[in-house]
Amino acid sequence: MRDTLKTERLILRPLRPEDAGPISLYAADLNVSRMLARVPHPYPPGAAEAFIERALSGQLMETVYAIAFAASETHELVGVVGLRERGETNERRLGYWLGAPAWGRGVATEAVRAVVDEGFADLALARITSDVFLDNLTSRRVLEKTGFVFGNEFEQFCPARNQMAPSQHCTLARVKWAAGRGG
């Protein structure tokens, strides 16, 4: 995958050390962390720096992009989107989140579409999967608009809630993605 992706309004770029502040700020927001399967609340000191270091050193089995507005001179992070490697080489798991200042502006949909397009085009993936908490209606809508098909429901642990939460598995097959792109 390319290091940087550009959309009409966004720059999806590699993480950098100065992203630790915005990541810590947004991940500390319970309204963000309670919708994520891997982020605890409260968000621990140093967690953002450790995440960035793992991403930059290649320790994550994931391609991670910082989401930033192209119109901003600083390209300051407003969220994160990534494709995590799975056991199979032709499948990746999509994960993403946005800080509250970027909510309600179509940013997640635009970023997810860019990463999904890049994953299918560059990696020749057979499918991309994602899991979503049933009460995360906004994220469910992003996945729906991107073409994901909702599958089985299950329970998964949410660290920020400190409890199991009803979730749903979603899949976007390459064939469906290609059909939606006119080919």
Z-matrix of the N, CA and C atoms (Angstrom, degrees):
N
C 1 1.446
C 2 1.521 1 109.25
N 3 1.307 2 115.41 1 151.76
C 4 1.467 3 120.26 2 179.71
C 5 1.524 4 110.82 3 -70.09
N 6 1.317 5 115.30 4 155.00
C 7 1.457 6 120.40 5 178.59
C 8 1.520 7 112.66 6 -67.83
N 9 1.319 8 117.16 7 -37.99
C 10 1.462 9 122.04 8 -177.13
C 11 1.515 10 109.54 9 -131.54
N 12 1.322 11 115.25 10 135.12
C 13 1.464 12 121.93 11 175.57
C 14 1.517 13 107.47 12 -116.82
N 15 1.322 14 116.51 13 143.36
C 16 1.466 15 120.94 14 178.43
C 17 1.512 16 108.83 15 -124.90
N 18 1.324 17 114.71 16 138.01
C 19 1.455 18 121.61 17 173.88
C 20 1.532 19 106.42 18 -119.98
N 21 1.302 20 116.06 19 -172.99
C 22 1.462 21 119.66 20 -179.84
C 23 1.526 22 112.07 21 -57.32
N 24 1.338 23 116.65 22 -40.59
C 25 1.465 24 120.08 23 -175.62
C 26 1.515 25 114.76 24 -117.43
N 27 1.337 26 117.53 25 -11.10
C 28 1.458 27 120.20 26 -169.12
C 29 1.517 28 113.62 27 -121.49
N 30 1.309 29 113.89 28 155.05
C 31 1.463 30 123.71 29 167.25
C 32 1.526 31 105.00 30 -116.15
N 33 1.321 32 116.68 31 124.24
C 34 1.460 33 121.81 32 173.01
C 35 1.517 34 105.01 33 -108.20
N 36 1.310 35 116.01 34 109.19
C 37 1.457 36 121.94 35 -170.56
C 38 1.518 37 109.67 36 -125.97
N 39 1.332 38 116.32 37 165.09
C 40 1.466 39 118.79 38 175.18
C 41 1.522 40 111.04 39 -61.62
N 42 1.319 41 115.72 40 152.67
C 43 1.457 42 120.07 41 173.68
C 44 1.518 43 109.45 42 -64.64
N 45 1.329 44 115.60 43 155.53
C 46 1.454 45 121.33 44 175.38
C 47 1.528 46 108.33 45 -141.59
N 48 1.320 47 118.05 46 158.50
C 49 1.466 48 120.48 47 -174.36
C 50 1.529 49 114.03 48 -52.93
N 51 1.319 50 117.72 49 -36.51
C 52 1.474 51 119.43 50 -178.67
C 53 1.527 52 113.60 51 -70.44
N 54 1.338 53 117.75 52 -4.35
C 55 1.467 54 121.10 53 175.31
C 56 1.521 55 111.86 54 -77.32
N 57 1.322 56 117.68 55 -10.48
C 58 1.463 57 120.71 56 -177.76
C 59 1.528 58 111.99 57 -58.55
N 60 1.328 59 117.56 58 -40.98
C 61 1.466 60 120.61 59 -179.76
C 62 1.518 61 112.32 60 -60.93
N 63 1.351 62 118.33 61 -55.74
C 64 1.465 63 118.70 62 178.57
C 65 1.533 64 113.25 63 -61.62
N 66 1.335 65 117.85 64 -38.56
C 67 1.467 66 119.10 65 178.44
C 68 1.518 67 109.86 66 -61.52
N 69 1.327 68 117.00 67 -46.71
C 70 1.469 69 120.92 68 179.39
C 71 1.522 70 111.38 69 -60.64
N 72 1.315 71 116.64 70 -42.83
C 73 1.462 72 121.18 71 -179.92
C 74 1.523 73 111.42 72 -62.47
N 75 1.329 74 116.84 73 -51.79
C 76 1.466 75 120.23 74 -175.48
C 77 1.517 76 112.44 75 -73.09
N 78 1.329 77 117.81 76 -39.79
C 79 1.465 78 120.25 77 -179.94
C 80 1.521 79 111.58 78 -68.63
N 81 1.329 80 117.76 79 -23.13
C 82 1.460 81 121.43 80 177.63
C 83 1.529 82 112.33 81 -75.20
N 84 1.328 83 117.18 82 -13.68
C 85 1.462 84 122.31 83 179.02
C 86 1.530 85 108.13 84 -76.03
N 87 1.324 86 117.33 85 116.70
C 88 1.463 87 121.09 86 -178.93
C 89 1.525 88 111.80 87 -58.21
N 90 1.319 89 117.65 88 -30.49
C 91 1.465 90 120.14 89 177.91
C 92 1.527 91 111.55 90 -65.08
N 93 1.317 92 118.06 91 -24.94
C 94 1.461 93 122.73 92 175.19
C 95 1.526 94 109.54 93 -86.65
N 96 1.327 95 117.15 94 -57.03
C 97 1.463 96 121.06 95 -171.91
C 98 1.522 97 113.54 96 -63.40
N 99 1.325 98 118.75 97 -29.13
C 100 1.471 99 120.14 98 -178.84
C 101 1.525 100 112.66 99 -71.01
N 102 1.316 101 116.73 100 -10.17
C 103 1.457 102 120.93 101 177.73
C 104 1.533 103 112.39 102 -103.05
N 105 1.337 104 116.38 103 7.72
C 106 1.462 105 121.07 104 -176.59
C 107 1.528 106 110.86 105 -117.91
N 108 1.310 107 115.38 106 141.04
C 109 1.465 108 120.99 107 -176.09
C 110 1.522 109 113.50 108 -84.83
N 111 1.336 110 118.75 109 -7.04
C 112 1.465 111 119.33 110 -176.00
C 113 1.523 112 113.91 111 -128.71
N 114 1.314 113 118.90 112 5.39
C 115 1.464 114 120.50 113 -175.51
C 116 1.534 115 109.91 114 -113.59
N 117 1.331 116 116.71 115 121.01
C 118 1.464 117 119.75 116 179.71
C 119 1.528 118 112.17 117 -79.49
N 120 1.322 119 114.85 118 165.24
C 121 1.460 120 121.10 119 172.75
C 122 1.516 121 106.72 120 -136.12
N 123 1.299 122 119.76 121 127.62
C 124 1.462 123 125.60 122 0.94
C 125 1.529 124 111.79 123 -69.71
N 126 1.325 125 114.65 124 154.69
C 127 1.453 126 120.84 125 -179.73
C 128 1.525 127 108.29 126 -75.93
N 129 1.318 128 117.77 127 122.65
C 130 1.473 129 120.54 128 -173.22
C 131 1.528 130 113.71 129 -67.96
N 132 1.325 131 116.80 130 144.63
C 133 1.464 132 120.01 131 173.28
C 134 1.528 133 109.56 132 -58.50
N 135 1.312 134 116.53 133 138.08
C 136 1.457 135 121.37 134 178.32
C 137 1.523 136 114.40 135 84.66
N 138 1.320 137 118.71 136 -9.52
C 139 1.470 138 120.95 137 -177.72
C 140 1.527 139 111.56 138 -65.50
N 141 1.315 140 117.75 139 -40.16
C 142 1.468 141 120.52 140 -179.81
C 143 1.524 142 110.39 141 -65.35
N 144 1.320 143 116.75 142 -44.09
C 145 1.459 144 120.49 143 178.92
C 146 1.535 145 110.82 144 -61.41
N 147 1.330 146 116.80 145 -41.63
C 148 1.468 147 121.05 146 179.57
C 149 1.528 148 110.94 147 -65.63
N 150 1.333 149 116.75 148 -41.13
C 151 1.472 150 121.29 149 178.35
C 152 1.532 151 109.99 150 -61.89
N 153 1.316 152 116.76 151 -46.86
C 154 1.466 153 121.14 152 -179.76
C 155 1.529 154 110.45 153 -62.95
N 156 1.323 155 116.89 154 -43.14
C 157 1.470 156 120.35 155 179.24
C 158 1.524 157 110.80 156 -61.45
N 159 1.332 158 117.16 157 -43.53
C 160 1.476 159 119.78 158 178.04
C 161 1.522 160 110.80 159 -62.77
N 162 1.329 161 116.66 160 -40.40
C 163 1.469 162 120.23 161 179.76
C 164 1.526 163 111.00 162 -65.66
N 165 1.316 164 117.14 163 -44.91
C 166 1.465 165 120.93 164 -177.26
C 167 1.527 166 112.65 165 -70.67
N 168 1.330 167 117.08 166 -28.36
C 169 1.467 168 120.22 167 -178.69
C 170 1.519 169 112.63 168 -88.55
N 171 1.332 170 116.89 169 -3.63
C 172 1.457 171 120.23 170 179.94
C 173 1.514 172 113.43 171 82.11
N 174 1.327 173 118.19 172 10.53
C 175 1.460 174 121.37 173 -179.93
C 176 1.522 175 112.73 174 -73.77
N 177 1.325 176 117.07 175 -23.25
C 178 1.457 177 119.90 176 176.75
C 179 1.518 178 108.87 177 -79.55
N 180 1.286 179 117.16 178 139.60
C 181 1.465 180 120.83 179 174.93
C 182 1.530 181 107.10 180 -87.80
N 183 1.331 182 114.66 181 54.64
C 184 1.450 183 119.54 182 -169.20
C 185 1.522 184 109.75 183 -156.78
N 186 1.322 185 116.09 184 142.58
C 187 1.453 186 121.83 185 168.14
C 188 1.522 187 105.88 186 -94.04
N 189 1.324 188 117.26 187 118.38
C 190 1.461 189 122.12 188 -174.83
C 191 1.521 190 109.19 189 -117.49
N 192 1.324 191 115.47 190 134.43
C 193 1.464 192 121.47 191 176.30
C 194 1.521 193 109.78 192 -118.91
N 195 1.321 194 115.49 193 140.13
C 196 1.453 195 121.43 194 168.22
C 197 1.522 196 106.85 195 -83.12
N 198 1.314 197 116.82 196 132.76
C 199 1.462 198 121.45 197 177.32
C 200 1.523 199 107.50 198 -92.73
N 201 1.324 200 116.51 199 125.92
C 202 1.459 201 121.52 200 179.24
C 203 1.524 202 108.98 201 -140.56
N 204 1.309 203 116.19 202 154.46
C 205 1.459 204 120.43 203 176.84
C 206 1.519 205 110.03 204 -79.31
N 207 1.319 206 117.06 205 130.82
C 208 1.466 207 121.74 206 -179.43
C 209 1.519 208 111.68 207 -63.58
N 210 1.326 209 117.51 208 -31.97
C 211 1.461 210 121.56 209 -177.55
C 212 1.526 211 112.35 210 -72.18
N 213 1.319 212 117.20 211 -16.45
C 214 1.454 213 121.52 212 179.72
C 215 1.527 214 109.45 213 -80.49
N 216 1.311 215 116.53 214 130.01
C 217 1.468 216 120.13 215 179.93
C 218 1.527 217 112.09 216 -63.98
N 219 1.324 218 117.52 217 -31.28
C 220 1.460 219 121.04 218 -175.82
C 221 1.527 220 112.82 219 -88.70
N 222 1.313 221 117.20 220 -15.80
C 223 1.468 222 121.61 221 -175.01
C 224 1.521 223 110.90 222 52.37
N 225 1.348 224 115.53 223 43.13
C 226 1.462 225 120.94 224 -179.80
C 227 1.522 226 110.65 225 -67.12
N 228 1.301 227 115.86 226 137.95
C 229 1.457 228 123.54 227 -178.60
C 230 1.525 229 111.50 228 -59.63
N 231 1.344 230 115.87 229 133.60
C 232 1.468 231 121.71 230 171.94
C 233 1.521 232 110.79 231 -120.26
N 234 1.332 233 116.76 232 -3.73
C 235 1.455 234 121.49 233 179.14
C 236 1.513 235 110.45 234 179.17
N 237 1.314 236 115.00 235 -177.83
C 238 1.456 237 122.03 236 -177.85
C 239 1.528 238 108.57 237 -138.39
N 240 1.324 239 115.98 238 142.65
C 241 1.466 240 121.72 239 174.89
C 242 1.519 241 107.23 240 -139.88
N 243 1.323 242 116.40 241 142.80
C 244 1.451 243 118.50 242 -179.33
C 245 1.513 244 113.11 243 -157.12
N 246 1.314 245 114.41 244 163.03
C 247 1.462 246 122.72 245 174.23
C 248 1.523 247 107.57 246 -118.82
N 249 1.306 248 116.01 247 114.98
C 250 1.468 249 122.81 248 -179.07
C 251 1.521 250 109.38 249 -91.26
N 252 1.322 251 114.88 250 135.67
C 253 1.463 252 119.88 251 177.29
C 254 1.514 253 109.91 252 -66.84
N 255 1.323 254 114.83 253 146.01
C 256 1.461 255 122.14 254 177.89
C 257 1.521 256 107.83 255 -114.16
N 258 1.305 257 117.28 256 179.94
C 259 1.452 258 121.18 257 177.58
C 260 1.517 259 112.20 258 -59.50
N 261 1.325 260 116.18 259 -35.77
C 262 1.456 261 120.36 260 179.02
C 263 1.521 262 108.87 261 -89.95
N 264 1.320 263 116.32 262 141.84
C 265 1.460 264 119.89 263 -177.01
C 266 1.517 265 112.89 264 -74.76
N 267 1.323 266 118.21 265 -16.22
C 268 1.466 267 119.67 266 -177.30
C 269 1.524 268 112.67 267 -103.65
N 270 1.328 269 116.97 268 20.34
C 271 1.461 270 121.27 269 178.85
C 272 1.520 271 109.60 270 -138.73
N 273 1.318 272 116.58 271 141.87
C 274 1.465 273 122.28 272 175.01
C 275 1.520 274 108.75 273 -132.83
N 276 1.341 275 115.73 274 157.07
C 277 1.461 276 122.05 275 176.96
C 278 1.521 277 108.15 276 -107.53
N 279 1.317 278 116.23 277 126.35
C 280 1.458 279 123.79 278 179.75
C 281 1.524 280 110.12 279 -85.99
N 282 1.321 281 115.60 280 135.53
C 283 1.450 282 121.67 281 172.45
C 284 1.520 283 109.07 282 -140.36
N 285 1.315 284 117.43 283 148.25
C 286 1.462 285 120.64 284 -178.76
C 287 1.517 286 110.05 285 -163.88
N 288 1.320 287 115.52 286 158.57
C 289 1.454 288 122.34 287 170.92
C 290 1.527 289 108.89 288 -158.58
N 291 1.313 290 114.82 289 157.24
C 292 1.474 291 122.14 290 177.57
C 293 1.512 292 109.94 291 -129.03
N 294 1.322 293 115.69 292 147.18
C 295 1.453 294 120.55 293 170.28
C 296 1.526 295 109.37 294 -74.47
N 297 1.318 296 115.76 295 152.77
C 298 1.466 297 121.91 296 -175.80
C 299 1.533 298 114.58 297 -51.84
N 300 1.344 299 121.16 298 -36.70
C 301 1.466 300 119.41 299 -179.49
C 302 1.532 301 114.23 300 -60.65
N 303 1.321 302 117.65 301 -20.21
C 304 1.474 303 120.85 302 -178.85
C 305 1.527 304 112.80 303 -98.54
N 306 1.322 305 118.11 304 0.23
C 307 1.465 306 121.27 305 -177.33
C 308 1.528 307 111.51 306 -69.43
N 309 1.324 308 114.62 307 149.88
C 310 1.460 309 121.76 308 173.00
C 311 1.518 310 114.37 309 74.66
N 312 1.314 311 118.27 310 18.36
C 313 1.465 312 121.28 311 -176.34
C 314 1.525 313 112.62 312 -122.20
N 315 1.340 314 117.55 313 6.77
C 316 1.457 315 120.84 314 -179.53
C 317 1.516 316 113.86 315 78.24
N 318 1.325 317 117.53 316 10.71
C 319 1.455 318 122.02 317 -176.41
C 320 1.534 319 111.13 318 -66.05
N 321 1.317 320 117.12 319 -45.27
C 322 1.470 321 119.90 320 -178.36
C 323 1.518 322 110.86 321 -62.09
N 324 1.314 323 117.14 322 -44.87
C 325 1.462 324 120.31 323 -179.98
C 326 1.525 325 110.59 324 -61.59
N 327 1.315 326 117.24 325 -44.42
C 328 1.464 327 121.63 326 -179.66
C 329 1.532 328 111.09 327 -63.71
N 330 1.323 329 117.18 328 -42.95
C 331 1.458 330 120.89 329 -179.84
C 332 1.528 331 111.37 330 -68.88
N 333 1.319 332 117.01 331 -43.97
C 334 1.465 333 120.88 332 -179.98
C 335 1.522 334 110.37 333 -62.76
N 336 1.316 335 117.23 334 -44.10
C 337 1.474 336 119.48 335 178.66
C 338 1.522 337 111.29 336 -59.74
N 339 1.320 338 117.29 337 -41.65
C 340 1.467 339 120.52 338 -179.57
C 341 1.523 340 111.49 339 -63.65
N 342 1.323 341 117.42 340 -43.34
C 343 1.460 342 120.95 341 -178.66
C 344 1.530 343 110.73 342 -71.22
N 345 1.319 344 117.02 343 -39.94
C 346 1.473 345 120.66 344 176.82
C 347 1.526 346 110.02 345 -62.48
N 348 1.327 347 116.89 346 -46.66
C 349 1.471 348 120.26 347 178.39
C 350 1.523 349 110.89 348 -58.49
N 351 1.320 350 116.86 349 -45.00
C 352 1.459 351 120.85 350 179.89
C 353 1.529 352 111.04 351 -65.03
N 354 1.324 353 116.90 352 -40.23
C 355 1.463 354 120.31 353 179.46
C 356 1.516 355 112.45 354 -62.18
N 357 1.320 356 116.07 355 -45.53
C 358 1.461 357 118.82 356 179.60
C 359 1.521 358 111.64 357 -71.67
N 360 1.326 359 117.44 358 -41.56
C 361 1.471 360 120.49 359 -176.81
C 362 1.530 361 111.91 360 -72.87
N 363 1.333 362 117.54 361 -45.29
C 364 1.463 363 121.12 362 -173.60
C 365 1.522 364 112.97 363 -85.15
N 366 1.325 365 116.79 364 -40.58
C 367 1.457 366 120.65 365 -175.22
C 368 1.527 367 113.56 366 -96.84
N 369 1.315 368 116.89 367 -6.99
C 370 1.468 369 121.66 368 -177.95
C 371 1.529 370 111.02 369 53.09
N 372 1.319 371 116.03 370 43.55
C 373 1.458 372 120.90 371 179.97
C 374 1.526 373 111.07 372 -66.36
N 375 1.313 374 116.34 373 150.38
C 376 1.460 375 121.39 374 174.29
C 377 1.524 376 110.06 375 -83.81
N 378 1.346 377 115.94 376 -33.34
C 379 1.473 378 119.70 377 -179.35
C 380 1.528 379 110.09 378 -160.27
N 381 1.318 380 112.94 379 156.75
C 382 1.465 381 121.84 380 173.20
C 383 1.521 382 105.61 381 -125.20
N 384 1.323 383 116.10 382 134.21
C 385 1.456 384 120.81 383 -179.45
C 386 1.526 385 109.76 384 -116.95
N 387 1.305 386 115.41 385 163.61
C 388 1.456 387 121.65 386 174.56
C 389 1.522 388 107.28 387 -157.37
N 390 1.305 389 116.36 388 155.00
C 391 1.455 390 121.87 389 173.36
C 392 1.519 391 107.42 390 -119.24
N 393 1.318 392 115.87 391 145.92
C 394 1.458 393 120.39 392 -177.57
C 395 1.528 394 109.12 393 -140.52
N 396 1.334 395 116.57 394 138.39
C 397 1.455 396 120.30 395 174.19
C 398 1.529 397 108.52 396 -67.07
N 399 1.324 398 116.68 397 138.74
C 400 1.467 399 120.33 398 -176.46
C 401 1.520 400 112.38 399 -60.35
N 402 1.325 401 118.00 400 -29.45
C 403 1.470 402 119.77 401 -179.54
C 404 1.530 403 113.13 402 -86.40
N 405 1.331 404 117.46 403 2.90
C 406 1.459 405 120.89 404 177.66
C 407 1.537 406 108.45 405 -93.43
N 408 1.314 407 115.23 406 74.65
C 409 1.468 408 121.35 407 -174.11
C 410 1.522 409 112.34 408 -63.29
N 411 1.315 410 117.28 409 -35.07
C 412 1.460 411 120.35 410 -180.00
C 413 1.527 412 111.02 411 -65.00
N 414 1.307 413 116.84 412 -46.24
C 415 1.457 414 120.28 413 179.89
C 416 1.529 415 110.83 414 -67.82
N 417 1.306 416 116.82 415 -36.32
C 418 1.468 417 120.00 416 176.69
C 419 1.531 418 109.43 417 -59.98
N 420 1.316 419 116.77 418 -39.73
C 421 1.468 420 121.20 419 179.64
C 422 1.533 421 110.79 420 -67.23
N 423 1.319 422 117.82 421 -40.02
C 424 1.465 423 121.33 422 177.19
C 425 1.524 424 109.74 423 -58.89
N 426 1.322 425 116.58 424 -48.23
C 427 1.464 426 120.54 425 -179.49
C 428 1.529 427 111.29 426 -63.67
N 429 1.312 428 116.20 427 -41.01
C 430 1.466 429 120.78 428 178.62
C 431 1.535 430 110.65 429 -61.37
N 432 1.333 431 117.14 430 -46.90
C 433 1.471 432 120.86 431 -179.50
C 434 1.520 433 112.16 432 -65.51
N 435 1.319 434 116.65 433 -25.20
C 436 1.460 435 121.01 434 179.84
C 437 1.528 436 111.65 435 -84.50
N 438 1.332 437 117.17 436 -10.40
C 439 1.461 438 121.00 437 175.62
C 440 1.512 439 115.47 438 105.88
N 441 1.322 440 118.17 439 2.92
C 442 1.462 441 120.65 440 179.81
C 443 1.527 442 110.56 441 -65.55
N 444 1.322 443 115.08 442 146.20
C 445 1.464 444 123.08 443 177.31
C 446 1.521 445 106.79 444 -104.13
N 447 1.331 446 116.30 445 130.71
C 448 1.462 447 121.68 446 -178.33
C 449 1.521 448 109.65 447 -83.92
N 450 1.333 449 115.38 448 132.85
C 451 1.459 450 121.25 449 -176.96
C 452 1.506 451 111.94 450 -118.21
N 453 1.326 452 115.40 451 -136.35
C 454 1.459 453 121.06 452 -172.35
C 455 1.520 454 112.65 453 -66.56
N 456 1.334 455 113.83 454 146.73
C 457 1.456 456 121.19 455 174.71
C 458 1.517 457 108.55 456 -94.53
N 459 1.323 458 115.64 457 148.86
C 460 1.459 459 121.58 458 -179.48
C 461 1.518 460 108.23 459 -157.47
N 462 1.311 461 116.58 460 175.23
C 463 1.459 462 122.20 461 176.50
C 464 1.523 463 108.34 462 -108.08
N 465 1.330 464 116.28 463 137.28
C 466 1.465 465 119.69 464 173.36
C 467 1.526 466 108.67 465 -136.69
N 468 1.319 467 114.44 466 153.48
C 469 1.453 468 119.96 467 -178.09
C 470 1.521 469 110.18 468 -75.87
N 471 1.314 470 116.03 469 135.95
C 472 1.457 471 122.68 470 174.98
C 473 1.530 472 107.45 471 -114.85
N 474 1.342 473 117.06 472 110.14
C 475 1.467 474 119.43 473 -177.65
C 476 1.533 475 113.75 474 -58.81
N 477 1.319 476 117.55 475 -38.07
C 478 1.466 477 120.07 476 -178.13
C 479 1.527 478 111.95 477 -67.34
N 480 1.325 479 116.62 478 -30.34
C 481 1.473 480 121.18 479 177.61
C 482 1.520 481 111.38 480 -90.27
N 483 1.337 482 115.66 481 -16.71
C 484 1.455 483 123.00 482 -175.76
C 485 1.527 484 111.66 483 55.95
N 486 1.326 485 115.13 484 41.81
C 487 1.466 486 120.39 485 178.68
C 488 1.527 487 110.29 486 -163.15
N 489 1.298 488 114.80 487 167.41
C 490 1.454 489 121.02 488 175.01
C 491 1.530 490 107.59 489 -73.35
N 492 1.337 491 115.66 490 147.88
C 493 1.464 492 120.62 491 -179.84
C 494 1.529 493 109.28 492 -137.98
N 495 1.330 494 117.14 493 138.70
C 496 1.464 495 120.54 494 177.55
C 497 1.530 496 110.17 495 -61.93
N 498 1.323 497 115.48 496 134.03
C 499 1.450 498 121.94 497 -175.72
C 500 1.517 499 109.93 498 -137.52
N 501 1.314 500 114.97 499 171.62
C 502 1.455 501 120.20 500 177.31
C 503 1.517 502 109.54 501 -141.12
N 504 1.313 503 114.73 502 138.79
C 505 1.461 504 122.23 503 177.61
C 506 1.523 505 108.42 504 -86.68
N 507 1.331 506 116.63 505 138.62
C 508 1.466 507 122.10 506 -179.20
C 509 1.520 508 108.74 507 -130.02
N 510 1.322 509 116.14 508 147.50
C 511 1.458 510 121.28 509 -178.56
C 512 1.518 511 110.08 510 -138.22
N 513 1.312 512 115.82 511 141.21
C 514 1.459 513 122.00 512 170.07
C 515 1.520 514 106.45 513 -124.00
N 516 1.330 515 115.86 514 113.76
C 517 1.458 516 121.19 515 179.24
C 518 1.522 517 109.57 516 -84.94
N 519 1.307 518 115.19 517 148.57
C 520 1.462 519 121.33 518 179.24
C 521 1.529 520 111.49 519 -54.16
N 522 1.324 521 116.85 520 -40.79
C 523 1.466 522 121.70 521 -178.89
C 524 1.529 523 110.49 522 -59.70
N 525 1.331 524 116.81 523 -44.93
C 526 1.470 525 120.40 524 179.38
C 527 1.527 526 110.87 525 -68.24
N 528 1.316 527 116.53 526 -40.77
C 529 1.466 528 120.58 527 177.38
C 530 1.526 529 110.24 528 -59.74
N 531 1.330 530 116.86 529 -47.62
C 532 1.470 531 121.63 530 -178.95
C 533 1.523 532 110.93 531 -62.94
N 534 1.322 533 117.31 532 -40.36
C 535 1.461 534 121.12 533 179.53
C 536 1.536 535 110.68 534 -63.86
N 537 1.313 536 116.33 535 -37.36
C 538 1.460 537 120.97 536 178.54
C 539 1.520 538 112.92 537 -71.61
N 540 1.322 539 116.93 538 -17.57
C 541 1.457 540 121.51 539 179.40
C 542 1.534 541 111.44 540 -99.35
N 543 1.345 542 115.36 541 6.50
C 544 1.464 543 118.55 542 178.74
C 545 1.511 544 113.77 543 83.68
N 546 1.304 545 117.91 544 21.30
C 547 1.448 546 117.70 545 179.16
C 548 1.452 547 111.00 546 179.14
